[in-house]
Amino acid sequence: MSDILIVDDERDIRELISDILEDEGFTTRLAGTSDEAVAAVKEELPSLMILDIWLKDSAMDGIDILKMVKREHPEVPVVIISGHGNIEIAVAAIKQGAYDFIEKPFNIDQLMVVITRAMETSRLRRENTELKRRDTHPTEMIGSSAAFKALKSHLDKVTKSNGRVLLSGAAGAGKEMAARYVHANSDRASAPFVVVNSASIEADRMEEVLFGRESTERGVEPGLLEEANGGVLYFDEVADMPLGTQSKILRVLVDQRFQRVGGTDKVSVDLRVISSTNRDLQAEIAQGRFREELYHRLNVVPIAVPPLGERREDIPELARYFLQAFNRDQGLPLRDLAEDAEAMLQTMQWPGNVRQLKNMIERVLILGEGTGPIQASDLPGQDGGGEDGGEQGIVVSGALAMMPLREAREAFEREYLLTQINRFGGNISRTANFVGMERSALHRKLKSLGVVTGSKAGARIAYVADEAEEAGIEAEA
């Protein structure tokens, strides 16, 4: 998009303007009728249009063409020219989105000033669009656990399709990362990835944000649907979308067309929709908070994103990835993880999932001292990591303190081995090596403590026997 389209029914006028502009280094195309103008726009979108109001022997006049162009391509500046200029025509043109109005016969210097400014506007709009199209967020999927590999396998299967995907999972588990991975590896990778933060947009502004607005004072203001045209529209936490908006989004998914707020014309878009939720949408439907028809439209390919607790083997790799990213993007010290810190991270609880891990790594780098490996004592809230740096004792919980020694020892061993097995993704050999036991001895110990392992979300997870019986899981031989 690098030329100027000149539309005028008078051959002498359009050729004169073309000669002037080409002498100034611009490239031009010419059209004498509305049909030629529409065909030229469809063939290649111009950087700028110079458009006559009155077009003899044409199905459309200049205002009609202006409305069409601003409806379908609001980023293209249009300069209106007319030999019958008056205030009413100029005001009507500006209200429909024209960049400026020039009356014939025009002054060449005046024409060049307007065109130069309009071309600069066009350039800035193109740069802004290109920046929006560039996905600066990371799309690399990090992990090697069984749960992670199962997730990535599902994502890889949908990248080349155009099917709608509904990602479910806890907050912070990486649903947006999964959506960006699908986009980055799809045929739409060069087109925009536009996020709709359903929870953060006020209900009374949701439709304007999504569909855009048309008004006589401000012209056409495209919404997120138009920004995402040709690419992916990602509904983050779609359960938070207002019910009224849900019905209109349902219609867009069916027709791929919509009206801007305040507008009357239909706008066509080509979108792939990916949604995410951390709620049970079936329960939301039962409570009347989510439309069942929309659920079925969005839930073409359901994919569950596992929480970090089900992919503990990936924690060291994720932590090191964040360490490198913070060094690269923020200039924070490039530090490694000591073995005890790695083990501590794998045994911690992560209600905030990957997001919580990322935030913890950033906090340690900002508040920590030195550039050496991060130790377990450097991790927030861990024993040994107090501000005074003093020696910390082991605090026995009330329940454990009330048990006889033998029961307390068994409870501790059970909890310790459950933690280690889950840390190593159910791998008994790795667990035995870490705790310093023979594999056969570990099996016997687990059996005596009533600990069994079973499959869950692609990983081997350890359970206490009575819990396993409820889930119908048999003890490992």
C-alpha positions as CSV (number, residue, x, y, z in Angstrom):
1,M,0.0,0.0,0.0
2,S,2.1,2.9,-1.3
3,D,0.2,4.8,-3.9
4,I,-2.4,7.5,-4.3
5,L,-5.7,6.8,-6.1
6,I,-7.2,9.8,-7.9
7,V,-10.9,9.6,-8.7
8,D,-12.4,12.3,-11.0
9,D,-14.7,12.2,-14.0
10,E,-12.7,14.9,-15.8
11,R,-9.7,13.3,-17.4
12,D,-7.8,16.6,-17.6
13,I,-8.2,17.2,-13.8
14,R,-7.1,13.6,-12.7
15,E,-4.1,13.6,-15.1
16,L,-3.1,17.1,-14.0
17,I,-3.1,16.0,-10.3
18,S,-1.3,12.8,-11.3
19,D,1.5,14.7,-13.1
20,I,1.9,17.1,-10.1
21,L,2.1,14.2,-7.6
22,E,4.5,12.1,-9.7
23,D,6.8,15.1,-10.1
24,E,6.9,15.1,-6.3
25,G,7.9,11.4,-6.2
26,F,4.5,9.8,-5.5
27,T,3.0,6.9,-7.4
28,T,-0.6,7.3,-8.7
29,R,-3.5,5.4,-10.1
30,L,-6.4,6.9,-11.9
31,A,-10.2,6.2,-12.0
32,G,-12.9,8.1,-13.9
33,T,-16.0,6.3,-12.6
34,S,-17.3,4.8,-9.3
35,D,-17.0,1.3,-10.7
36,E,-13.3,1.9,-11.6
37,A,-12.7,3.4,-8.2
38,V,-14.2,0.4,-6.3
39,A,-12.3,-2.0,-8.5
40,A,-9.0,-0.1,-7.9
41,V,-9.6,-0.2,-4.1
42,K,-10.3,-3.9,-4.2
43,E,-7.3,-4.6,-6.3
44,E,-4.9,-2.8,-4.0
45,L,-5.6,-0.6,-1.0
46,P,-4.2,2.9,-1.7
47,S,-2.3,4.9,0.9
48,L,-4.5,7.9,0.1
49,M,-7.6,8.7,-2.1
50,I,-8.3,12.0,-3.8
51,L,-12.0,11.8,-4.6
52,D,-14.3,14.1,-6.6
53,I,-17.8,14.6,-5.2
54,W,-19.6,14.6,-8.5
55,L,-19.0,11.7,-10.9
56,K,-20.9,11.7,-14.2
57,D,-22.3,8.5,-15.5
58,S,-21.6,6.6,-12.3
59,A,-23.7,4.5,-10.0
60,M,-22.2,6.1,-6.9
61,D,-21.2,9.7,-6.1
62,G,-18.1,10.7,-4.1
63,I,-19.9,10.6,-0.8
64,D,-21.1,7.1,-1.4
65,I,-17.6,5.9,-2.3
66,L,-16.3,7.8,0.8
67,K,-18.8,5.9,3.1
68,M,-17.8,2.6,1.5
69,V,-14.1,3.1,1.9
70,K,-14.4,4.4,5.5
71,R,-16.7,1.5,6.4
72,E,-14.4,-1.2,5.1
73,H,-11.0,0.6,5.4
74,P,-11.2,3.4,8.0
75,E,-7.4,3.7,8.1
76,V,-7.2,5.1,4.5
77,P,-7.3,9.0,4.4
78,V,-9.6,10.5,1.8
79,V,-9.3,14.0,0.4
80,I,-12.5,15.3,-1.2
81,I,-12.3,17.8,-4.1
82,S,-15.3,19.5,-5.8
83,G,-16.1,22.2,-8.3
84,H,-19.4,22.9,-6.6
85,G,-18.0,23.5,-3.1
86,N,-20.1,24.8,-0.3
87,I,-20.1,24.6,3.4
88,E,-22.8,21.9,3.5
89,I,-20.9,19.6,1.2
90,A,-17.7,20.1,3.1
91,V,-19.4,19.4,6.5
92,A,-21.1,16.3,5.1
93,A,-17.8,15.0,3.8
94,I,-15.9,15.6,7.0
95,K,-18.7,13.9,9.0
96,Q,-18.4,10.8,6.9
97,G,-14.7,10.6,7.7
98,A,-13.0,12.7,4.9
99,Y,-9.5,13.9,5.9
100,D,-10.0,17.3,4.2
101,F,-12.1,19.2,1.6
102,I,-10.5,21.2,-1.3
103,E,-12.6,23.3,-3.7
104,K,-11.8,23.5,-7.5
105,P,-10.0,25.3,-9.0
106,F,-7.4,24.4,-6.3
107,N,-4.1,26.0,-5.5
108,I,-1.3,23.6,-6.2
109,D,0.6,24.6,-3.0
110,Q,-2.5,24.1,-1.0
111,L,-3.1,20.7,-2.6
112,M,0.4,19.6,-1.8
113,V,0.2,20.7,1.8
114,V,-3.0,18.7,2.4
115,I,-1.7,15.6,0.5
116,T,1.6,15.7,2.4
117,R,-0.1,15.8,5.7
118,A,-2.6,13.1,4.7
119,M,0.2,10.8,3.6
120,E,2.0,11.3,6.9
121,T,-1.3,10.4,8.6
122,S,-1.5,7.3,6.4
123,R,2.1,6.3,7.2
124,L,1.5,6.7,11.0
125,R,-1.7,4.6,10.8
126,R,0.1,1.9,8.8
127,E,2.9,1.8,11.4
128,N,0.4,1.7,14.2
129,T,-1.5,-1.2,12.6
130,E,1.8,-3.0,12.0
131,L,2.8,-2.6,15.6
132,K,-0.5,-4.0,16.7
133,R,-0.1,-6.9,14.3
134,R,3.4,-7.8,15.7
135,D,3.0,-10.2,18.5
136,T,5.7,-9.2,21.0
137,H,4.5,-11.7,23.6
138,P,6.4,-14.9,23.8
139,T,4.8,-17.9,22.2
140,E,7.4,-20.6,23.1
141,M,5.9,-23.4,25.1
142,I,8.1,-24.5,27.9
143,G,8.1,-28.0,29.5
144,S,8.8,-31.7,29.1
145,S,6.4,-33.3,31.6
146,A,3.7,-35.8,30.4
147,A,0.9,-33.3,31.2
148,F,2.7,-30.6,29.2
149,K,3.3,-32.9,26.2
150,A,-0.3,-33.9,26.2
151,L,-1.4,-30.2,26.1
152,K,1.1,-29.4,23.4
153,S,-0.1,-32.3,21.3
154,H,-3.7,-31.1,21.5
155,L,-2.6,-27.5,20.5
156,D,-0.6,-28.7,17.6
157,K,-3.6,-30.5,16.2
158,V,-5.7,-27.3,16.0
159,T,-3.1,-24.8,14.8
160,K,-3.8,-25.3,11.1
161,S,-7.6,-25.5,11.4
162,N,-10.0,-22.6,11.7
163,G,-12.0,-24.2,14.4
164,R,-12.9,-22.3,17.5
165,V,-11.0,-23.4,20.7
166,L,-12.2,-23.2,24.3
167,L,-9.3,-23.3,26.8
168,S,-10.2,-24.2,30.3
169,G,-8.0,-24.1,33.4
170,A,-7.1,-22.3,36.6
171,A,-6.1,-18.6,36.6
172,G,-2.4,-18.2,35.8
173,A,-2.0,-21.7,34.2
174,G,-1.1,-20.3,30.8
175,K,-4.3,-20.2,28.8
176,E,-3.3,-17.0,27.0
177,M,0.1,-18.5,26.2
178,A,-1.6,-21.6,24.7
179,A,-3.9,-19.3,22.6
180,R,-0.9,-17.3,21.3
181,Y,0.9,-20.6,20.5
182,V,-2.0,-21.6,18.3
183,H,-2.0,-18.2,16.6
184,A,1.8,-18.1,16.1
185,N,1.8,-21.6,14.4
186,S,-1.4,-21.1,12.3
187,D,-1.9,-19.7,8.8
188,R,-3.0,-16.4,10.5
189,A,0.3,-15.9,12.2
190,S,1.1,-12.6,10.3
191,A,-2.4,-11.2,11.1
192,P,-3.4,-9.6,14.5
193,F,-3.9,-11.4,17.8
194,V,-6.4,-9.2,19.7
195,V,-7.2,-9.8,23.3
196,V,-10.7,-9.0,24.7
197,N,-10.3,-8.8,28.5
198,S,-13.9,-9.7,29.3
199,A,-13.6,-9.1,33.0
200,S,-11.9,-5.7,32.8
201,I,-14.2,-4.0,30.3
202,E,-17.2,-2.2,31.8
203,A,-20.5,-3.8,30.8
204,D,-21.9,-0.6,29.4
205,R,-18.9,-0.1,27.2
206,M,-18.4,-3.7,26.0
207,E,-20.3,-3.3,22.8
208,E,-18.6,-0.1,21.8
209,V,-15.2,-1.7,22.6
210,L,-16.0,-4.8,20.5
211,F,-18.0,-3.3,17.6
212,G,-16.7,0.2,17.4
213,R,-18.7,3.4,17.0
214,E,-20.0,5.8,14.3
215,S,-20.9,9.3,15.1
216,T,-21.2,12.6,13.2
217,E,-18.8,14.3,15.6
218,R,-16.0,11.7,15.6
219,G,-16.6,9.7,12.5
220,V,-15.8,6.0,12.4
221,E,-13.9,4.5,15.4
222,P,-13.2,0.8,14.7
223,G,-13.6,-1.7,17.5
224,L,-11.6,-4.8,18.5
225,L,-13.5,-7.0,16.0
226,E,-12.2,-4.9,13.1
227,E,-8.7,-4.8,14.6
228,A,-8.6,-8.6,14.6
229,N,-9.9,-8.9,11.0
230,G,-8.0,-11.7,9.3
231,G,-6.5,-12.9,12.6
232,V,-7.5,-14.2,16.0
233,L,-9.8,-12.7,18.5
234,Y,-9.1,-14.1,22.0
235,F,-11.8,-13.8,24.6
236,D,-10.0,-13.9,28.0
237,E,-12.3,-15.3,30.7
238,V,-15.3,-15.3,28.5
239,A,-17.7,-16.2,31.4
240,D,-17.4,-12.5,32.5
241,M,-18.9,-11.2,29.3
242,P,-22.3,-9.5,29.9
243,L,-25.4,-11.5,28.8
244,G,-26.5,-8.8,26.4
245,T,-23.2,-8.8,24.6
246,Q,-23.1,-12.6,24.5
247,S,-26.2,-12.7,22.2
248,K,-24.6,-10.2,19.8
249,I,-21.3,-12.1,19.8
250,L,-23.3,-15.2,19.0
251,R,-24.7,-13.5,15.9
252,V,-21.2,-12.4,14.8
253,L,-19.9,-16.0,15.0
254,V,-22.8,-17.1,12.8
255,D,-22.7,-14.3,10.2
256,Q,-19.1,-12.9,10.5
257,R,-20.9,-9.5,10.2
258,F,-22.0,-6.8,12.7
259,Q,-23.0,-3.1,13.0
260,R,-21.0,-0.5,14.8
261,V,-22.7,1.3,17.7
262,G,-24.5,4.2,16.1
263,G,-24.1,2.8,12.6
264,T,-26.4,1.3,10.1
265,D,-24.1,-0.5,7.7
266,K,-23.0,-4.1,8.1
267,V,-19.2,-4.6,8.6
268,S,-17.8,-8.0,7.5
269,V,-14.9,-9.6,9.2
270,D,-12.9,-12.8,8.9
271,L,-12.0,-14.0,12.4
272,R,-10.8,-17.1,14.3
273,V,-12.1,-17.1,17.8
274,I,-10.3,-18.6,20.8
275,S,-11.8,-18.3,24.3
276,S,-10.7,-19.2,27.8
277,T,-12.4,-19.6,31.1
278,N,-11.5,-20.7,34.7
279,R,-15.1,-21.4,35.5
280,D,-17.4,-24.3,34.9
281,L,-19.5,-22.9,32.0
282,Q,-22.1,-25.7,32.4
283,A,-22.7,-24.4,35.9
284,E,-22.8,-20.8,34.6
285,I,-25.4,-21.9,32.0
286,A,-27.5,-23.6,34.8
287,Q,-27.4,-20.4,36.8
288,G,-28.5,-18.3,33.8
289,R,-25.3,-16.4,33.6
290,F,-24.0,-17.8,30.2
291,R,-25.9,-18.5,27.0
292,E,-25.9,-22.2,26.1
293,E,-26.0,-21.4,22.4
294,L,-22.8,-19.3,22.7
295,Y,-21.1,-22.1,24.7
296,H,-21.8,-24.6,21.9
297,R,-20.4,-22.2,19.3
298,L,-17.2,-21.5,21.3
299,N,-16.7,-25.1,22.5
300,V,-15.9,-26.7,19.1
301,V,-12.5,-27.9,20.4
302,P,-12.2,-28.0,24.2
303,I,-8.7,-28.1,25.6
304,A,-7.8,-28.3,29.3
305,V,-4.7,-26.4,30.4
306,P,-3.2,-28.3,33.4
307,P,-2.3,-26.3,36.6
308,L,1.4,-26.1,37.6
309,G,0.9,-28.6,40.4
310,E,0.2,-31.3,37.7
311,R,3.5,-30.5,35.9
312,R,6.0,-30.1,38.6
313,E,8.8,-31.6,36.5
314,D,8.5,-28.4,34.3
315,I,9.1,-26.0,37.2
316,P,13.0,-25.8,37.0
317,E,12.8,-25.4,33.2
318,L,10.2,-22.6,33.5
319,A,12.1,-20.9,36.3
320,R,15.3,-20.8,34.2
321,Y,13.3,-19.5,31.2
322,F,12.0,-16.6,33.4
323,L,15.5,-15.9,34.7
324,Q,16.8,-15.5,31.2
325,A,13.8,-13.5,30.1
326,F,14.1,-11.0,32.9
327,N,17.8,-10.6,32.2
328,R,17.1,-10.0,28.5
329,D,14.0,-7.7,28.9
330,Q,14.7,-5.9,32.1
331,G,18.5,-6.2,32.6
332,L,18.1,-8.0,35.9
333,P,21.0,-10.2,36.9
334,L,21.3,-13.5,35.1
335,R,21.3,-16.1,37.9
336,D,21.0,-19.8,37.9
337,L,19.1,-22.1,40.4
338,A,20.9,-24.0,43.0
339,E,19.8,-27.6,43.5
340,D,18.1,-26.9,46.8
341,A,16.1,-24.0,45.3
342,E,15.1,-26.2,42.4
343,A,13.8,-28.9,44.8
344,M,12.1,-26.3,47.0
345,L,10.2,-24.8,44.0
346,Q,9.0,-28.2,43.0
347,T,7.6,-29.0,46.4
348,M,5.8,-25.7,47.0
349,Q,2.1,-25.1,46.5
350,W,1.3,-22.9,43.4
351,P,-2.3,-21.7,43.6
352,G,-1.4,-18.9,41.2
353,N,0.3,-21.4,38.8
354,V,2.8,-20.3,36.2
355,R,2.0,-16.6,36.8
356,Q,2.8,-17.0,40.5
357,L,6.1,-18.7,39.6
358,K,7.0,-15.9,37.2
359,N,6.2,-13.2,39.8
360,M,8.3,-15.0,42.4
361,I,11.3,-15.3,40.2
362,E,11.1,-11.5,39.3
363,R,10.8,-10.7,43.0
364,V,13.9,-12.7,43.9
365,L,15.9,-11.0,41.2
366,I,14.8,-7.5,42.2
367,L,15.3,-7.9,45.9
368,G,18.1,-10.4,45.9
369,E,21.8,-9.6,46.3
370,G,24.7,-10.9,44.2
371,T,24.7,-12.8,40.9
372,G,25.4,-16.3,42.1
373,P,22.9,-19.2,42.0
374,I,19.6,-18.6,43.8
375,Q,19.5,-20.7,47.0
376,A,16.4,-22.1,48.7
377,S,17.0,-19.6,51.5
378,D,16.5,-16.8,48.9
379,L,12.9,-17.9,48.1
380,P,10.2,-15.8,49.7
381,G,8.5,-17.3,52.7
382,Q,10.8,-20.3,53.0
383,D,12.5,-21.5,56.2
384,G,16.0,-19.9,56.4
385,G,14.9,-17.0,54.3
386,G,14.0,-14.6,57.2
387,E,15.1,-11.0,57.1
388,D,17.4,-11.5,60.1
389,G,19.1,-14.4,58.3
390,G,19.2,-16.3,61.6
391,E,18.9,-20.0,61.9
392,Q,15.3,-21.3,61.7
393,G,13.9,-24.3,63.5
394,I,11.3,-26.8,62.3
395,V,7.8,-26.0,63.5
396,V,5.7,-29.1,64.2
397,S,2.0,-28.6,63.3
398,G,-0.6,-29.1,66.0
399,A,-2.0,-32.3,64.6
400,L,1.5,-33.9,64.2
401,A,2.5,-32.7,67.7
402,M,-0.5,-34.7,69.2
403,M,0.5,-38.0,67.6
404,P,2.6,-40.7,69.1
405,L,6.1,-40.9,67.7
406,R,5.4,-43.9,65.4
407,E,2.2,-42.4,63.9
408,A,3.9,-39.0,63.5
409,R,6.9,-40.6,61.7
410,E,4.6,-42.5,59.3
411,A,2.6,-39.3,58.6
412,F,5.8,-37.4,57.9
413,E,7.1,-40.2,55.7
414,R,3.8,-40.4,53.8
415,E,3.7,-36.7,53.2
416,Y,7.4,-36.5,52.3
417,L,7.2,-39.4,49.8
418,L,3.9,-38.1,48.2
419,T,5.6,-34.7,47.7
420,Q,8.7,-36.3,46.1
421,I,6.8,-38.7,43.8
422,N,4.6,-35.8,42.6
423,R,7.7,-33.6,42.2
424,F,9.2,-36.2,39.8
425,G,5.9,-36.8,37.9
426,G,5.3,-40.2,39.4
427,N,8.7,-41.5,38.3
428,I,9.6,-44.1,40.9
429,S,13.2,-44.6,39.8
430,R,14.0,-40.9,40.0
431,T,12.2,-40.6,43.4
432,A,14.2,-43.5,44.8
433,N,17.5,-42.1,43.6
434,F,16.7,-38.7,45.2
435,V,15.6,-40.0,48.6
436,G,18.5,-42.5,48.7
437,M,16.5,-45.8,48.5
438,E,16.5,-48.8,46.3
439,R,13.5,-48.9,44.0
440,S,12.2,-52.2,45.5
441,A,12.6,-50.8,49.0
442,L,10.7,-47.6,48.0
443,H,7.9,-49.7,46.6
444,R,7.6,-51.6,49.9
445,K,7.7,-48.4,51.9
446,L,4.9,-46.9,49.7
447,K,2.8,-50.0,50.1
448,S,3.2,-50.0,53.9
449,L,2.2,-46.3,54.0
450,G,-0.8,-46.8,51.8
451,V,0.5,-44.7,49.0
452,V,-0.4,-45.6,45.4
453,T,0.1,-43.9,42.0
454,G,-2.4,-43.3,39.3
455,S,-2.8,-41.3,36.0
456,K,-4.2,-37.8,36.0
457,A,-4.0,-35.3,33.2
458,G,-1.2,-37.2,31.4
459,A,1.0,-37.5,34.6
460,R,1.6,-40.1,37.3
461,I,0.2,-38.7,40.5
462,A,0.6,-40.2,44.0
463,Y,-2.4,-40.6,46.3
464,V,-3.1,-41.9,49.8
465,A,-4.7,-45.4,49.6
466,D,-8.2,-44.4,50.8
467,E,-8.4,-41.5,48.3
468,A,-7.2,-43.8,45.6
469,E,-9.9,-46.4,46.4
470,E,-12.6,-43.7,46.0
471,A,-11.2,-42.8,42.5
472,G,-11.0,-46.5,41.6
473,I,-7.2,-46.6,41.3
474,E,-5.4,-49.8,41.9
475,A,-2.1,-50.0,43.7
476,E,1.0,-50.2,41.5
477,A,2.6,-53.6,41.6
